[in-house]
């Protein structure tokens, strides 16, 4: 949940989430591939965390830059 904080703090959180997501994408691309037919739980965990980070980035962006249609 996003707490009520100032814009610079939200901007800092946004940058931190974006950096974490980029690092996770890099780790996913460079992780060793498992043989076909085996379950790669580490990859599934990384994908789940990446999705959670993307959701948080979207929420932070919507708070920082609201899309108000008048």
C-alpha positions, 0 to 999 in steps of 0.5 A: 500500500502506498502511504501518504508521503511527499512527492520527492519520497514517492519519486525516490521510491519509484526510481528504486523500484525501477532499478530493482526491476531492471536488475531482476530482468538482467538476472532473469536473462543471465540465469542458467537455463534448466533442462526442458521438462524441469520446473525452475522455481527461481525463475517463477519467483523472479517473474512474480517479484517482477510483476509485483514491482511493475504493479508498484511502479504503475501505482506510484506513477498514477499518484505522481502523475494523475490522469485527470480528464476534465 
